[in-house]
């Protein structure tokens, strides 16, 4: 099982012609443990998923859905909302490509068991994200 990148919202491809490659590189850098699917979609789709599975209204930048243990070692699925991600990148003065790679790596880390509910967890997860992104020549997203 490999890593599948699905572009559902063409805004991703229009803004980042290499979005599929960028997402794949980030996912590969974040895990060697199994397969997963990354869905590059729109705000409405992520808002629907956020409401149905988390009980929270509106879209968010990235959602992770860990899979139960399975013989194929499929880790789960990640969905990213184009509008939210593009707005955040612009507001934070980051390249959308870098923000995409950060959020894919962040989502994959959730699939393999990392979280950021406590300050200690957040520090550990952010440190790992920084290492992964440095290997992709992406600046520190927390600087």
N, CA, C and O atoms as CSV, one atom per row, in Angstrom:
chain,resi,resn,atom,element,x,y,z
A,1,UNK,N,N,0.849,-1.178,0.000
A,1,UNK,CA,C,0.000,0.000,0.000
A,1,UNK,C,C,0.887,1.231,0.000
A,1,UNK,O,O,1.876,1.290,0.731
A,2,UNK,N,N,0.541,2.205,-0.808
A,2,UNK,CA,C,1.350,3.409,-0.920
A,2,UNK,C,C,0.623,4.636,-0.405
A,2,UNK,O,O,-0.354,4.550,0.339
A,3,UNK,N,N,1.126,5.754,-0.821
A,3,UNK,CA,C,0.533,7.037,-0.464
A,3,UNK,C,C,-0.191,7.567,-1.688
A,3,UNK,O,O,0.408,7.768,-2.744
A,4,UNK,N,N,-1.493,7.792,-1.529
A,4,UNK,CA,C,-2.307,8.320,-2.620
A,4,UNK,C,C,-2.633,9.777,-2.348
A,4,UNK,O,O,-3.053,10.134,-1.247
A,5,UNK,N,N,-2.437,10.615,-3.357
A,5,UNK,CA,C,-2.785,12.030,-3.272
A,5,UNK,C,C,-3.919,12.266,-4.261
A,5,UNK,O,O,-3.752,12.063,-5.464
A,6,UNK,N,N,-5.060,12.689,-3.760
A,6,UNK,CA,C,-6.222,12.943,-4.604
A,6,UNK,C,C,-6.530,14.431,-4.579
A,6,UNK,O,O,-6.718,15.017,-3.514
A,7,UNK,N,N,-6.581,15.037,-5.759
A,7,UNK,CA,C,-6.934,16.452,-5.861
A,7,UNK,C,C,-8.389,16.536,-6.290
A,7,UNK,O,O,-8.726,16.284,-7.446
A,8,UNK,N,N,-9.245,16.893,-5.343
A,8,UNK,CA,C,-10.675,17.006,-5.593
A,8,UNK,C,C,-11.056,18.440,-5.979
A,8,UNK,O,O,-11.966,18.650,-6.781
A,9,UNK,N,N,-10.360,19.416,-5.410
A,9,UNK,CA,C,-10.616,20.816,-5.728
A,9,UNK,C,C,-9.504,21.309,-6.645
A,9,UNK,O,O,-8.344,21.374,-6.240
A,10,UNK,N,N,-9.849,21.648,-7.851
A,10,UNK,CA,C,-8.856,22.074,-8.845
A,10,UNK,C,C,-8.155,23.365,-8.460
A,10,UNK,O,O,-7.139,23.714,-9.061
A,11,UNK,N,N,-8.680,24.086,-7.463
A,11,UNK,CA,C,-7.993,25.294,-6.991
A,11,UNK,C,C,-6.589,24.955,-6.499
A,11,UNK,O,O,-5.667,25.758,-6.642
A,12,UNK,N,N,-6.426,23.764,-5.920
A,12,UNK,CA,C,-5.086,23.330,-5.489
A,12,UNK,C,C,-4.130,23.276,-6.679
A,12,UNK,O,O,-3.027,23.819,-6.622
A,13,UNK,N,N,-4.557,22.618,-7.755
A,13,UNK,CA,C,-3.696,22.460,-8.930
A,13,UNK,C,C,-3.475,23.794,-9.637
A,13,UNK,O,O,-2.404,24.036,-10.194
A,14,UNK,N,N,-4.491,24.662,-9.613
A,14,UNK,CA,C,-4.343,25.966,-10.252
A,14,UNK,C,C,-3.330,26.824,-9.502
A,14,UNK,O,O,-2.513,27.506,-10.121
A,15,UNK,N,N,-3.380,26.793,-8.179
A,15,UNK,CA,C,-2.463,27.594,-7.369
A,15,UNK,C,C,-1.084,26.961,-7.272
A,15,UNK,O,O,-0.069,27.657,-7.233
A,16,UNK,N,N,-1.056,25.639,-7.234
A,16,UNK,CA,C,0.197,24.886,-7.086
A,16,UNK,C,C,0.212,23.742,-8.095
A,16,UNK,O,O,-0.232,22.639,-7.777
A,17,UNK,N,N,0.710,23.983,-9.296
A,17,UNK,CA,C,0.721,22.908,-10.300
A,17,UNK,C,C,1.421,21.641,-9.820
A,17,UNK,O,O,1.144,20.555,-10.327
A,18,UNK,N,N,2.331,21.767,-8.842
A,18,UNK,CA,C,3.034,20.601,-8.311
A,18,UNK,C,C,2.491,20.176,-6.941
A,18,UNK,O,O,3.214,19.569,-6.152
A,19,UNK,N,N,1.232,20.490,-6.658
A,19,UNK,CA,C,0.624,20.168,-5.358
A,19,UNK,C,C,0.706,18.683,-5.049
A,19,UNK,O,O,0.987,18.303,-3.912
A,20,UNK,N,N,0.468,17.849,-6.034
A,20,UNK,CA,C,0.496,16.407,-5.798
A,20,UNK,C,C,1.885,15.956,-5.365
A,20,UNK,O,O,2.019,15.179,-4.420
A,21,UNK,N,N,2.906,16.430,-6.039
A,21,UNK,CA,C,4.291,16.070,-5.694
A,21,UNK,C,C,4.664,16.605,-4.310
A,21,UNK,O,O,5.276,15.895,-3.512
A,22,UNK,N,N,4.295,17.856,-4.026
A,22,UNK,CA,C,4.615,18.457,-2.733
A,22,UNK,C,C,3.973,17.689,-1.580
A,22,UNK,O,O,4.614,17.438,-0.560
A,23,UNK,N,N,2.710,17.322,-1.749
A,23,UNK,CA,C,2.008,16.568,-0.708
A,23,UNK,C,C,2.627,15.186,-0.533
A,23,UNK,O,O,2.791,14.714,0.592
A,24,UNK,N,N,2.969,14.544,-1.636
A,24,UNK,CA,C,3.575,13.219,-1.574
A,24,UNK,C,C,4.918,13.268,-0.850
A,24,UNK,O,O,5.193,12.423,0.001
A,25,UNK,N,N,5.759,14.254,-1.182
A,25,UNK,CA,C,7.061,14.379,-0.522
A,25,UNK,C,C,6.903,14.565,0.988
A,25,UNK,O,O,7.630,13.957,1.773
A,26,UNK,N,N,5.956,15.402,1.385
A,26,UNK,CA,C,5.750,15.647,2.818
A,26,UNK,C,C,5.233,14.403,3.522
A,26,UNK,O,O,5.669,14.089,4.629
A,27,UNK,N,N,4.310,13.695,2.891
A,27,UNK,CA,C,3.768,12.473,3.493
A,27,UNK,C,C,4.853,11.416,3.625
A,27,UNK,O,O,4.945,10.746,4.653
A,28,UNK,N,N,5.670,11.263,2.599
A,28,UNK,CA,C,6.757,10.280,2.651
A,28,UNK,C,C,7.776,10.644,3.723
A,28,UNK,O,O,8.304,9.765,4.404
A,29,UNK,N,N,8.053,11.929,3.876
A,29,UNK,CA,C,9.036,12.368,4.865
A,29,UNK,C,C,8.532,12.162,6.292
A,29,UNK,O,O,9.326,11.994,7.217
A,30,UNK,N,N,7.209,12.175,6.466
A,30,UNK,CA,C,6.624,12.075,7.802
A,30,UNK,C,C,6.399,10.643,8.265
A,30,UNK,O,O,6.211,10.414,9.460
A,31,UNK,N,N,6.412,9.669,7.355
A,31,UNK,CA,C,6.178,8.293,7.768
A,31,UNK,C,C,6.860,7.298,6.848
A,31,UNK,O,O,7.023,7.533,5.650
A,32,UNK,N,N,7.246,6.197,7.432
A,32,UNK,CA,C,7.727,5.054,6.656
A,32,UNK,C,C,6.926,3.833,7.093
A,32,UNK,O,O,7.284,2.696,6.789
A,33,UNK,N,N,5.843,4.089,7.808
A,33,UNK,CA,C,5.111,3.021,8.468
A,33,UNK,C,C,3.996,2.384,7.654
A,33,UNK,O,O,3.610,1.252,7.947
A,34,UNK,N,N,3.465,3.056,6.651
A,34,UNK,CA,C,2.346,2.468,5.928
A,34,UNK,C,C,1.754,3.410,4.918
A,34,UNK,O,O,2.296,4.480,4.642
A,35,UNK,N,N,0.622,2.993,4.363
A,35,UNK,CA,C,-0.048,3.774,3.342
A,35,UNK,C,C,-1.042,4.753,3.926
A,35,UNK,O,O,-1.468,4.631,5.075
A,36,UNK,N,N,-1.401,5.724,3.112
A,36,UNK,CA,C,-2.399,6.705,3.511
A,36,UNK,C,C,-2.925,7.407,2.278
A,36,UNK,O,O,-2.370,7.288,1.186
A,37,UNK,N,N,-4.011,8.145,2.478
A,37,UNK,CA,C,-4.586,8.945,1.410
A,37,UNK,C,C,-4.655,10.388,1.867
A,37,UNK,O,O,-5.083,10.680,2.984
A,38,UNK,N,N,-4.225,11.298,0.984
A,38,UNK,CA,C,-4.317,12.730,1.233
A,38,UNK,C,C,-5.313,13.285,0.218
A,38,UNK,O,O,-5.129,13.140,-0.991
A,39,UNK,N,N,-6.364,13.918,0.720
A,39,UNK,CA,C,-7.384,14.526,-0.119
A,39,UNK,C,C,-7.215,16.034,-0.091
A,39,UNK,O,O,-7.354,16.658,0.961
A,40,UNK,N,N,-6.916,16.622,-1.239
A,40,UNK,CA,C,-6.826,18.069,-1.370
A,40,UNK,C,C,-8.178,18.527,-1.903
A,40,UNK,O,O,-8.496,18.326,-3.075
A,41,UNK,N,N,-8.962,19.138,-1.037
A,41,UNK,CA,C,-10.352,19.423,-1.358
A,41,UNK,C,C,-10.696,20.868,-1.026
A,41,UNK,O,O,-9.810,21.701,-0.838
A,42,UNK,N,N,-11.980,21.153,-0.957
A,42,UNK,CA,C,-12.445,22.518,-0.716
A,42,UNK,C,C,-12.956,22.693,0.706
A,42,UNK,O,O,-13.082,21.731,1.464
A,43,UNK,N,N,-13.245,23.932,1.047
A,43,UNK,CA,C,-13.702,24.253,2.398
A,43,UNK,C,C,-15.026,23.570,2.731
A,43,UNK,O,O,-15.211,23.101,3.854
A,44,UNK,N,N,-15.941,23.509,1.776
A,44,UNK,CA,C,-17.253,22.914,2.046
A,44,UNK,C,C,-17.132,21.442,2.416
A,44,UNK,O,O,-17.812,20.975,3.329
A,45,UNK,N,N,-16.284,20.717,1.722
A,45,UNK,CA,C,-16.098,19.298,2.021
A,45,UNK,C,C,-15.487,19.115,3.401
A,45,UNK,O,O,-15.927,18.258,4.168
A,46,UNK,N,N,-14.475,19.913,3.721
A,46,UNK,CA,C,-13.839,19.791,5.034
A,46,UNK,C,C,-14.804,20.241,6.129
A,46,UNK,O,O,-14.815,19.660,7.214
A,47,UNK,N,N,-15.608,21.258,5.862
A,47,UNK,CA,C,-16.612,21.692,6.850
A,47,UNK,C,C,-17.593,20.554,7.135
A,47,UNK,O,O,-17.953,20.315,8.288
A,48,UNK,N,N,-18.019,19.862,6.093
A,48,UNK,CA,C,-18.935,18.728,6.268
A,48,UNK,C,C,-18.276,17.626,7.099
A,48,UNK,O,O,-18.893,17.095,8.022
A,49,UNK,N,N,-17.041,17.284,6.780
A,49,UNK,CA,C,-16.313,16.259,7.542
A,49,UNK,C,C,-16.105,16.691,8.994
A,49,UNK,O,O,-16.251,15.888,9.915
A,50,UNK,N,N,-15.768,17.942,9.185
A,50,UNK,CA,C,-15.535,18.472,10.528
A,50,UNK,C,C,-16.810,18.388,11.378
A,50,UNK,O,O,-16.755,18.037,12.557
A,51,UNK,N,N,-17.941,18.708,10.775
A,51,UNK,CA,C,-19.229,18.645,11.478
A,51,UNK,C,C,-19.612,17.195,11.781
A,51,UNK,O,O,-19.989,16.865,12.905
A,52,UNK,N,N,-19.510,16.342,10.773
A,52,UNK,CA,C,-19.947,14.950,10.940
A,52,UNK,C,C,-19.081,14.150,11.897
A,52,UNK,O,O,-19.595,13.354,12.683
A,53,UNK,N,N,-17.768,14.356,11.837
A,53,UNK,CA,C,-16.878,13.499,12.617
A,53,UNK,C,C,-16.330,14.134,13.886
A,53,UNK,O,O,-15.876,13.425,14.785
A,54,UNK,N,N,-16.367,15.465,13.973
A,54,UNK,CA,C,-15.842,16.122,15.167
A,54,UNK,C,C,-16.889,16.967,15.874
A,54,UNK,O,O,-16.651,17.469,16.973
A,55,UNK,N,N,-18.064,17.126,15.237
A,55,UNK,CA,C,-19.126,17.923,15.832
A,55,UNK,C,C,-18.790,19.402,15.894
A,55,UNK,O,O,-19.343,20.135,16.713
A,56,UNK,N,N,-17.879,19.845,15.025
A,56,UNK,CA,C,-17.470,21.254,15.012
A,56,UNK,C,C,-17.911,21.889,13.700
A,56,UNK,O,O,-17.718,21.315,12.629
A,57,UNK,N,N,-18.508,23.084,13.788
A,57,UNK,CA,C,-18.970,23.750,12.567
A,57,UNK,C,C,-17.819,24.380,11.785
A,57,UNK,O,O,-16.810,24.785,12.364
A,58,UNK,N,N,-17.979,24.454,10.492
A,58,UNK,CA,C,-17.034,25.153,9.631
A,58,UNK,C,C,-15.826,24.330,9.242
A,58,UNK,O,O,-15.559,23.267,9.803
A,59,UNK,N,N,-15.103,24.851,8.265
A,59,UNK,CA,C,-13.899,24.154,7.808
A,59,UNK,C,C,-12.718,24.434,8.727
A,59,UNK,O,O,-12.713,25.408,9.480
A,60,UNK,N,N,-11.733,23.574,8.651
A,60,UNK,CA,C,-10.457,23.757,9.317
A,60,UNK,C,C,-9.383,23.475,8.268
A,60,UNK,O,O,-9.709,23.052,7.159
A,61,UNK,N,N,-8.139,23.695,8.588
A,61,UNK,CA,C,-7.104,23.520,7.572
A,61,UNK,C,C,-6.874,22.056,7.211
A,61,UNK,O,O,-6.834,21.714,6.029
A,62,UNK,N,N,-6.722,21.188,8.211
A,62,UNK,CA,C,-6.439,19.774,7.945
A,62,UNK,C,C,-7.172,18.906,8.961
A,62,UNK,O,O,-7.260,19.241,10.142
A,63,UNK,N,N,-7.687,17.800,8.482
A,63,UNK,CA,C,-8.308,16.784,9.328
A,63,UNK,C,C,-7.586,15.466,9.099
A,63,UNK,O,O,-7.222,15.132,7.971
A,64,UNK,N,N,-7.386,14.728,10.169
A,64,UNK,CA,C,-6.766,13.406,10.079
A,64,UNK,C,C,-7.738,12.367,10.600
A,64,UNK,O,O,-8.384,12.559,11.630
A,65,UNK,N,N,-7.834,11.264,9.876
A,65,UNK,CA,C,-8.718,10.167,10.242
A,65,UNK,C,C,-7.907,8.884,10.330
A,65,UNK,O,O,-7.759,8.176,9.335
A,66,UNK,N,N,-7.377,8.575,11.519
A,66,UNK,CA,C,-6.590,7.346,11.662
A,66,UNK,C,C,-7.447,6.110,11.385
A,66,UNK,O,O,-8.610,6.041,11.783
A,67,UNK,N,N,-6.861,5.156,10.709
A,67,UNK,CA,C,-7.551,3.892,10.423
A,67,UNK,C,C,-7.317,2.923,11.577
A,67,UNK,O,O,-6.281,2.977,12.239
A,68,UNK,N,N,-8.278,2.043,11.815
A,68,UNK,CA,C,-8.022,0.983,12.794
A,68,UNK,C,C,-6.933,0.054,12.244
A,68,UNK,O,O,-6.658,0.046,11.045
A,69,UNK,N,N,-6.333,-0.711,13.123
A,69,UNK,CA,C,-5.309,-1.672,12.684
A,69,UNK,C,C,-5.866,-2.529,11.558
A,69,UNK,O,O,-7.005,-2.990,11.620
A,70,UNK,N,N,-5.049,-2.739,10.522
A,70,UNK,CA,C,-5.501,-3.508,9.370
A,70,UNK,C,C,-4.314,-4.203,8.732
A,70,UNK,O,O,-3.182,-3.735,8.854
A,71,UNK,N,N,-4.561,-5.317,8.049
A,71,UNK,CA,C,-3.442,-6.086,7.483
A,71,UNK,C,C,-2.702,-5.354,6.366
A,71,UNK,O,O,-1.551,-5.680,6.075
A,72,UNK,N,N,-3.346,-4.371,5.736
A,72,UNK,CA,C,-2.693,-3.611,4.659
A,72,UNK,C,C,-1.804,-2.494,5.206
A,72,UNK,O,O,-1.063,-1.862,4.454
A,73,UNK,N,N,-1.879,-2.253,6.521
A,73,UNK,CA,C,-1.143,-1.180,7.171
A,73,UNK,C,C,-1.486,0.187,6.578
A,73,UNK,O,O,-0.613,1.031,6.373
A,74,UNK,N,N,-2.784,0.385,6.306
A,74,UNK,CA,C,-3.269,1.699,5.884
A,74,UNK,C,C,-3.408,2.543,7.140
A,74,UNK,O,O,-4.178,2.207,8.039
A,75,UNK,N,N,-2.658,3.647,7.199
A,75,UNK,CA,C,-2.633,4.487,8.397
A,75,UNK,C,C,-3.898,5.316,8.564
A,75,UNK,O,O,-4.330,5.590,9.684
A,76,UNK,N,N,-4.490,5.713,7.437
A,76,UNK,CA,C,-5.697,6.530,7.495
A,76,UNK,C,C,-5.735,7.540,6.375
A,76,UNK,O,O,-5.066,7.400,5.352
A,77,UNK,N,N,-6.541,8.564,6.599
A,77,UNK,CA,C,-6.787,9.571,5.570
A,77,UNK,C,C,-6.622,10.966,6.152
A,77,UNK,O,O,-6.846,11.197,7.341
A,78,UNK,N,N,-6.223,11.890,5.286
A,78,UNK,CA,C,-6.064,13.291,5.646
A,78,UNK,C,C,-6.829,14.113,4.606
A,78,UNK,O,O,-6.802,13.792,3.418
A,79,UNK,N,N,-7.506,15.164,5.048
A,79,UNK,CA,C,-8.202,16.069,4.133
A,79,UNK,C,C,-7.755,17.497,4.429
A,79,UNK,O,O,-7.711,17.913,5.587
A,80,UNK,N,N,-7.426,18.240,3.384
A,80,UNK,CA,C,-7.025,19.634,3.517
A,80,UNK,C,C,-7.969,20.532,2.722
A,80,UNK,O,O,-8.328,20.228,1.585
A,81,UNK,N,N,-8.367,21.651,3.347
A,81,UNK,CA,C,-9.299,22.606,2.744
A,81,UNK,C,C,-8.521,23.721,2.050
A,81,UNK,O,O,-7.766,24.450,2.693
A,82,UNK,N,N,-8.704,23.850,0.751
A,82,UNK,CA,C,-7.942,24.837,-0.009
A,82,UNK,C,C,-8.114,26.261,0.510
A,82,UNK,O,O,-7.127,26.948,0.771
A,83,UNK,N,N,-9.345,26.705,0.660
A,83,UNK,CA,C,-9.584,28.093,1.054
A,83,UNK,C,C,-8.951,28.444,2.382
A,83,UNK,O,O,-8.315,29.490,2.511
A,84,UNK,N,N,-9.119,27.577,3.377
A,84,UNK,CA,C,-8.535,27.819,4.700
A,84,UNK,C,C,-7.016,27.849,4.593
A,84,UNK,O,O,-6.372,28.748,5.134
A,85,UNK,N,N,-6.444,26.877,3.901
A,85,UNK,CA,C,-4.985,26.796,3.779
A,85,UNK,C,C,-4.416,28.010,3.040
A,85,UNK,O,O,-3.395,28.563,3.448
A,86,UNK,N,N,-5.069,28.417,1.965
A,86,UNK,CA,C,-4.593,29.572,1.197
A,86,UNK,C,C,-4.680,30.849,2.034
A,86,UNK,O,O,-3.763,31.670,2.010
A,87,UNK,N,N,-5.774,31.020,2.770
A,87,UNK,CA,C,-5.924,32.203,3.639
A,87,UNK,C,C,-4.853,32.226,4.723
A,87,UNK,O,O,-4.225,33.257,4.965
A,88,UNK,N,N,-4.650,31.081,5.375
A,88,UNK,CA,C,-3.643,31.009,6.433
A,88,UNK,C,C,-2.252,31.332,5.895
A,88,UNK,O,O,-1.508,32.089,6.518
A,89,UNK,N,N,-1.901,30.769,4.756
A,89,UNK,CA,C,-0.578,31.018,4.177
A,89,UNK,C,C,-0.401,32.513,3.905
A,89,UNK,O,O,0.646,33.081,4.216
A,90,UNK,N,N,-1.415,33.145,3.327
A,90,UNK,CA,C,-1.332,34.574,3.033
A,90,UNK,C,C,-1.228,35.392,4.323
A,90,UNK,O,O,-0.402,36.301,4.415
A,91,UNK,N,N,-2.051,35.078,5.303
A,91,UNK,CA,C,-2.043,35.810,6.582
A,91,UNK,C,C,-0.717,35.657,7.315
A,91,UNK,O,O,-0.264,36.583,7.986
A,92,UNK,N,N,-0.095,34.484,7.186
A,92,UNK,CA,C,1.146,34.199,7.900
A,92,UNK,C,C,2.393,34.539,7.081
A,92,UNK,O,O,3.517,34.357,7.549
A,93,UNK,N,N,2.189,35.035,5.855
A,93,UNK,CA,C,3.312,35.400,5.008
A,93,UNK,C,C,4.143,34.215,4.571
A,93,UNK,O,O,5.359,34.325,4.416
A,94,UNK,N,N,3.490,33.075,4.370
A,94,UNK,CA,C,4.170,31.842,3.964
A,94,UNK,C,C,3.784,31.489,2.528
A,94,UNK,O,O,2.723,31.882,2.042
A,95,UNK,N,N,4.644,30.760,1.875
A,95,UNK,CA,C,4.291,30.211,0.573
A,95,UNK,C,C,3.238,29.122,0.790
A,95,UNK,O,O,3.331,28.342,1.738
A,96,UNK,N,N,2.247,29.076,-0.084
A,96,UNK,CA,C,1.227,28.040,0.017
A,96,UNK,C,C,1.859,26.655,-0.076
A,96,UNK,O,O,1.420,25.728,0.605
A,97,UNK,N,N,2.876,26.506,-0.903
A,97,UNK,CA,C,3.558,25.212,-1.034
A,97,UNK,C,C,4.133,24.760,0.308
A,97,UNK,O,O,4.014,23.591,0.676
A,98,UNK,N,N,4.748,25.674,1.025
A,98,UNK,CA,C,5.328,25.329,2.333
A,98,UNK,C,C,4.239,25.011,3.353
A,98,UNK,O,O,4.382,24.089,4.156
A,99,UNK,N,N,3.156,25.775,3.318
A,99,UNK,CA,C,2.060,25.531,4.254
A,99,UNK,C,C,1.424,24.164,3.977
A,99,UNK,O,O,1.093,23.426,4.905
A,100,UNK,N,N,1.257,23.841,2.702
A,100,UNK,CA,C,0.723,22.526,2.327
A,100,UNK,C,C,1.610,21.426,2.890
A,100,UNK,O,O,1.108,20.482,3.500
A,101,UNK,N,N,2.917,21.532,2.697
A,101,UNK,CA,C,3.806,20.489,3.181
A,101,UNK,C,C,3.783,20.393,4.703
A,101,UNK,O,O,3.832,19.295,5.256
A,102,UNK,N,N,3.709,21.526,5.376
A,102,UNK,CA,C,3.626,21.498,6.837
A,102,UNK,C,C,2.364,20.783,7.285
A,102,UNK,O,O,2.419,19.915,8.156
A,103,UNK,N,N,1.227,21.138,6.701
A,103,UNK,CA,C,-0.037,20.548,7.149
A,103,UNK,C,C,-0.152,19.067,6.792
A,103,UNK,O,O,-0.769,18.302,7.532
A,104,UNK,N,N,0.427,18.661,5.681
A,104,UNK,CA,C,0.442,17.228,5.353
A,104,UNK,C,C,1.280,16.485,6.381
A,104,UNK,O,O,0.848,15.459,6.905
A,105,UNK,N,N,2.471,16.990,6.677
A,105,UNK,CA,C,3.324,16.342,7.685
A,105,UNK,C,C,2.604,16.308,9.037
A,105,UNK,O,O,2.631,15.290,9.728
A,106,UNK,N,N,1.969,17.404,9.409
A,106,UNK,CA,C,1.217,17.485,10.663
A,106,UNK,C,C,0.114,16.423,10.699
A,106,UNK,O,O,-0.050,15.713,11.691
A,107,UNK,N,N,-0.632,16.330,9.607
A,107,UNK,CA,C,-1.705,15.345,9.536
A,107,UNK,C,C,-1.199,13.915,9.619
A,107,UNK,O,O,-1.815,13.079,10.280
A,108,UNK,N,N,-0.087,13.621,8.958
A,108,UNK,CA,C,0.489,12.275,9.004
A,108,UNK,C,C,0.935,11.947,10.428
A,108,UNK,O,O,0.745,10.824,10.897
A,109,UNK,N,N,1.518,12.907,11.103
A,109,UNK,CA,C,1.943,12.649,12.486
A,109,UNK,C,C,0.748,12.299,13.369
A,109,UNK,O,O,0.862,11.464,14.266
A,110,UNK,N,N,-0.389,12.929,13.120
A,110,UNK,CA,C,-1.597,12.533,13.853
A,110,UNK,C,C,-1.969,11.079,13.535
A,110,UNK,O,O,-2.382,10.335,14.425
A,111,UNK,N,N,-1.823,10.677,12.275
A,111,UNK,CA,C,-2.172,9.305,11.891
A,111,UNK,C,C,-1.304,8.272,12.604
A,111,UNK,O,O,-1.756,7.159,12.872
A,112,UNK,N,N,-0.064,8.635,12.911
A,112,UNK,CA,C,0.837,7.674,13.553
A,112,UNK,C,C,0.901,7.855,15.069
A,112,UNK,O,O,1.763,7.282,15.736
A,113,UNK,N,N,-0.021,8.659,15.607
A,113,UNK,CA,C,-0.184,8.705,17.051
A,113,UNK,C,C,0.281,9.946,17.780
A,113,UNK,O,O,0.150,10.019,19.002
A,114,UNK,N,N,0.812,10.912,17.083
A,114,UNK,CA,C,1.225,12.148,17.754
A,114,UNK,C,C,0.023,13.051,17.972
A,114,UNK,O,O,-0.957,12.998,17.228
A,115,UNK,N,N,0.117,13.890,19.017
A,115,UNK,CA,C,-0.951,14.840,19.300
A,115,UNK,C,C,-0.347,16.085,19.925
A,115,UNK,O,O,0.854,16.128,20.192
A,116,UNK,N,N,-1.163,17.084,20.155
A,116,UNK,CA,C,-0.692,18.341,20.725
A,116,UNK,C,C,-1.699,18.889,21.730
A,116,UNK,O,O,-1.935,20.095,21.797
A,117,UNK,N,N,-2.284,17.989,22.506
A,117,UNK,CA,C,-3.272,18.385,23.512
A,117,UNK,C,C,-2.623,19.040,24.729
A,117,UNK,O,O,-3.216,19.921,25.351
A,118,UNK,N,N,-1.420,18.616,25.067
A,118,UNK,CA,C,-0.710,19.219,26.197
A,118,UNK,C,C,0.489,19.986,25.654
A,118,UNK,O,O,0.882,19.807,24.501
A,119,UNK,N,N,1.063,20.837,26.490
A,119,UNK,CA,C,2.223,21.616,26.070
A,119,UNK,C,C,3.399,20.699,25.733
A,119,UNK,O,O,4.128,20.953,24.775
A,120,UNK,N,N,3.581,19.652,26.506
A,120,UNK,CA,C,4.674,18.708,26.264
A,120,UNK,C,C,4.475,17.995,24.926
A,120,UNK,O,O,5.414,17.856,24.143
A,121,UNK,N,N,3.242,17.543,24.672
A,121,UNK,CA,C,2.946,16.886,23.385
A,121,UNK,C,C,3.179,17.858,22.226
A,121,UNK,O,O,3.772,17.496,21.210
A,122,UNK,N,N,2.709,19.086,22.392
A,122,UNK,CA,C,2.853,20.086,21.327
A,122,UNK,C,C,4.322,20.358,21.025
A,122,UNK,O,O,4.718,20.432,19.862
A,123,UNK,N,N,5.117,20.505,22.060
A,123,UNK,CA,C,6.548,20.759,21.854
A,123,UNK,C,C,7.212,19.611,21.101
A,123,UNK,O,O,8.012,19.840,20.194
A,124,UNK,N,N,6.881,18.379,21.475
A,124,UNK,CA,C,7.462,17.220,20.802
A,124,UNK,C,C,7.021,17.114,19.351
A,124,UNK,O,O,7.832,16.841,18.466
A,125,UNK,N,N,5.737,17.330,19.111
A,125,UNK,CA,C,5.210,17.235,17.751
A,125,UNK,C,C,5.774,18.352,16.874
A,125,UNK,O,O,6.136,18.112,15.722
A,126,UNK,N,N,5.851,19.561,17.408
A,126,UNK,CA,C,6.392,20.683,16.641
A,126,UNK,C,C,7.870,20.469,16.322
A,126,UNK,O,O,8.318,20.812,15.228
A,127,UNK,N,N,8.623,19.915,17.248
A,127,UNK,CA,C,10.042,19.637,16.999
A,127,UNK,C,C,10.195,18.632,15.862
A,127,UNK,O,O,11.056,18.789,14.996
A,128,UNK,N,N,9.358,17.606,15.870
A,128,UNK,CA,C,9.404,16.611,14.806
A,128,UNK,C,C,8.995,17.227,13.467
A,128,UNK,O,O,9.608,16.937,12.440
A,129,UNK,N,N,7.969,18.071,13.474
A,129,UNK,CA,C,7.560,18.761,12.245
A,129,UNK,C,C,8.702,19.608,11.700
A,129,UNK,O,O,8.952,19.614,10.495
A,130,UNK,N,N,9.397,20.324,12.583
A,130,UNK,CA,C,10.525,21.153,12.140
A,130,UNK,C,C,11.601,20.309,11.459
A,130,UNK,O,O,12.142,20.703,10.426
A,131,UNK,N,N,11.913,19.134,12.046
A,131,UNK,CA,C,12.930,18.250,11.451
A,131,UNK,C,C,12.483,17.742,10.082
A,131,UNK,O,O,13.257,17.745,9.125
A,132,UNK,N,N,11.229,17.308,9.999
A,132,UNK,CA,C,10.704,16.805,8.730
A,132,UNK,C,C,10.766,17.900,7.668
A,132,UNK,O,O,11.233,17.668,6.553
A,133,UNK,N,N,10.297,19.083,8.019
A,133,UNK,CA,C,10.248,20.185,7.057
A,133,UNK,C,C,11.634,20.674,6.671
A,133,UNK,O,O,11.858,21.055,5.522
A,134,UNK,N,N,12.567,20.669,7.617
A,134,UNK,CA,C,13.950,21.059,7.288
A,134,UNK,C,C,14.512,20.130,6.215
A,134,UNK,O,O,15.249,20.573,5.335
A,135,UNK,N,N,14.168,18.848,6.284
A,135,UNK,CA,C,14.608,17.888,5.260
A,135,UNK,C,C,13.993,18.147,3.906
A,135,UNK,O,O,14.483,17.641,2.896
A,136,UNK,N,N,12.923,18.930,3.864
A,136,UNK,CA,C,12.255,19.297,2.606
A,136,UNK,C,C,12.603,20.724,2.202
A,136,UNK,O,O,12.031,21.252,1.248
A,137,UNK,N,N,13.532,21.355,2.914
A,137,UNK,CA,C,13.917,22.747,2.685
A,137,UNK,C,C,12.756,23.723,2.873
A,137,UNK,O,O,12.645,24.728,2.171
A,138,UNK,N,N,11.900,23.402,3.834
A,138,UNK,CA,C,10.774,24.273,4.191
A,138,UNK,C,C,11.146,24.983,5.492
A,138,UNK,O,O,11.545,24.335,6.459
A,139,UNK,N,N,11.017,26.318,5.521
A,139,UNK,CA,C,11.362,27.061,6.744
A,139,UNK,C,C,10.506,26.619,7.936
A,139,UNK,O,O,9.419,26.064,7.778
A,140,UNK,N,N,11.031,26.883,9.122
A,140,UNK,CA,C,10.343,26.575,10.371
A,140,UNK,C,C,8.978,27.268,10.368
A,140,UNK,O,O,8.907,28.496,10.331
A,141,UNK,N,N,7.900,26.489,10.408
A,141,UNK,CA,C,6.564,27.101,10.351
A,141,UNK,C,C,6.174,27.813,11.646
A,141,UNK,O,O,5.187,28.547,11.676
A,142,UNK,N,N,6.938,27.601,12.705
A,142,UNK,CA,C,6.615,28.193,13.994
A,142,UNK,C,C,7.490,29.405,14.310
A,142,UNK,O,O,7.356,30.013,15.372
A,143,UNK,N,N,8.393,29.756,13.376
A,143,UNK,CA,C,9.307,30.892,13.617
A,143,UNK,C,C,8.551,32.206,13.503
A,143,UNK,O,O,9.140,33.274,13.671
